[in-house]
Amino acid sequence: MTVGEGPAIAAVSGVKNSGKTALIAAMLPHLTAAGLRVAVIKHDGHRFLPEPLDTDTGRFLAAGAWGAAIFDGEKYKVVRREAVDEAALIAQFPEADLILLEGFKHSPWPKLEVVRAGNSSAPVCDPATLLALVTDLPLEVPGVPVLPLGDGAGAAALLLDYVKEAGGRG
């Protein structure tokens, strides 16, 4: 499926442990079955270990390599030690139809916000940026659709409509 000039971009946001990863994982099969090429970019607010230390690439990085790459003919991964932001990473996926950003709750990106009972009680994102709330709480934001928590098919359908309307964002 081709949508136009560059990928559409949407964030899946919410407070820590709200269910962002679970929602993305639940949506991906529906989005890919609809023919979309989807990339996911996750923001980690902490330092992360890019490679397990017991792998060759992990050993190279631990020994001081500036960069390391691994490939197998079907996929590859490149790790580089340098500052980066989501714009630079978005540019790495020009062929994608949709790029999902995990996190970015205070960004201007259009977003689905996950609000899960026992973890949070109200949305934290700017309502003007919300495509929908995904929640198991009785919440409302004027003009914003509410989807049930765990409804990967419904959230994917909303994003499919968004991609068609966006026509590409690049």
C-alpha positions in Angstrom: 0.0 0.0 0.0 1.4 3.4 -1.0 0.1 6.5 0.8 2.0 9.3 -0.8 4.9 11.5 0.2 6.6 9.7 3.0 5.1 7.8 5.9 2.3 8.8 8.1 3.4 9.2 11.7 1.5 8.5 15.0 2.7 8.1 18.5 1.4 5.6 21.0 1.7 7.4 24.3 0.9 7.2 28.0 2.7 7.0 31.3 5.2 4.3 32.1 3.7 0.8 32.2 0.4 1.9 30.7 0.4 -0.7 27.9 2.0 1.1 25.0 4.0 -1.9 23.8 1.1 -4.3 24.2 -1.1 -2.0 22.1 1.5 -1.7 19.4 2.0 -5.5 19.3 -1.8 -6.0 19.2 -2.2 -3.5 16.3 0.8 -4.7 14.1 -0.8 -7.9 12.7 -3.9 -5.9 11.6 -1.9 -3.1 10.1 0.4 -5.5 8.2 -2.5 -7.6 7.1 -4.0 -4.5 5.6 -0.9 -4.2 3.5 0.9 -1.4 5.4 4.7 -1.3 5.9 5.0 -0.3 9.5 8.1 0.8 11.4 8.2 1.3 15.2 10.6 3.7 16.9 10.7 3.4 20.7 12.0 6.2 23.0 13.8 5.0 26.1 14.1 7.6 28.8 17.1 5.7 30.2 20.3 4.3 28.8 19.8 0.9 27.4 22.1 -1.9 26.5 22.0 -2.0 22.7 23.3 -5.6 22.5 23.6 -8.4 25.0 27.2 -8.7 26.3 27.3 -12.4 25.4 26.9 -11.6 21.6 29.8 -10.8 19.2 28.3 -7.3 18.5 27.8 -6.7 22.3 31.4 -7.6 22.9 32.6 -5.2 20.2 30.6 -2.4 21.7 31.7 -3.2 25.2 35.3 -3.1 24.0 34.9 0.4 22.6 33.6 0.1 19.1 32.0 3.3 17.8 29.6 1.2 15.8 28.6 -2.4 15.0 26.4 -4.1 12.5 25.0 -7.5 12.1 23.0 -9.0 9.2 21.8 -12.3 7.9 20.6 -11.6 4.4 17.0 -10.9 5.4 17.4 -8.2 8.1 20.1 -6.2 9.7 20.8 -4.0 12.7 23.2 -1.1 13.0 24.2 0.3 16.4 26.1 3.7 16.4 27.2 5.8 19.4 25.9 9.2 18.6 23.2 11.6 19.5 19.9 11.1 17.6 16.3 12.2 17.7 13.1 10.8 16.3 13.4 12.9 13.1 16.7 11.3 12.2 15.2 7.8 12.9 12.1 8.6 11.0 14.3 9.4 8.0 15.7 5.8 8.2 12.3 4.5 7.1 11.3 6.4 3.9 9.5 3.3 2.4 7.2 2.9 5.4 3.6 3.7 5.1 3.2 4.3 8.8 5.8 4.9 11.6 4.6 4.4 15.1 6.5 6.2 17.8 6.3 4.6 21.2 6.3 7.2 24.0 6.5 10.9 23.0 3.6 11.9 25.3 4.6 15.6 25.4 5.3 15.8 21.7 3.2 17.4 19.0 2.8 14.1 17.1 -0.8 12.8 16.6 -1.2 10.0 19.1 -3.2 7.3 20.7 -2.9 7.6 24.5 -3.2 4.6 26.6 -4.7 5.1 30.1 -4.9 1.9 32.2 -6.7 1.5 35.5 -4.3 0.9 38.4 -1.5 2.7 36.5 -3.0 6.1 35.7 -6.3 7.8 36.1 -6.4 10.5 33.5 -4.8 11.4 30.1 -1.5 13.3 30.3 -1.2 14.3 26.6 -2.3 17.6 25.1 -5.9 16.8 23.9 -5.2 18.7 20.6 -2.8 15.9 19.7 -5.1 12.9 20.5 -6.4 10.7 17.7 -8.0 8.5 20.4 -7.9 7.4 24.0 -7.4 3.7 24.6 -8.5 2.9 28.1 -10.4 0.7 30.5 -11.6 3.7 32.5 -14.8 5.8 31.9 -12.9 8.7 30.5 -13.9 11.3 27.9 -12.1 14.1 26.1 -14.4 16.2 23.9 -14.1 15.3 20.3 -11.7 12.4 21.0 -12.8 8.8 20.3 -12.4 6.3 23.1 -11.4 2.7 22.4 -11.4 -0.2 24.8 -8.0 -1.2 26.3 -6.7 -4.2 24.4 -8.7 -3.5 21.3 -5.8 -3.9 18.8 -8.2 -4.4 15.9 -10.1 -1.2 16.7 -7.0 0.9 17.2 -5.5 -0.5 14.0 -8.7 0.4 12.1 -8.5 4.0 13.5 -4.9 4.2 12.3 -5.8 2.8 8.9 -8.3 5.6 8.5 -5.7 8.1 9.7 -3.1 6.8 7.2 -5.6 7.2 4.3 -6.5 10.7 5.4 -2.9 11.7 6.1 -1.8 10.7 2.6 1.8 10.7 3.8 3.5 13.1 6.2 7.2 12.9 5.1 
